[in-house]
């Protein structure tokens, strides 16, 4: 029983996955914030490109 408890406490594979999930969440929040802040500018750029191709 002691060996099982030692193994459970020493295992770190779940910790690594949690760290990756937190990093992914942080990157997603930053990307959403940047795209929200630049949304109008990006839309203007695409609109000017489309206007350039209009007959």
Buried (B, 14 or more C-beta within 10 A) or exposed (E): EEEEEEEEEEEEEEEEEEEEEEEEEEEEEEEEEEEEEEEEEEEEEEEEEEEEEEE
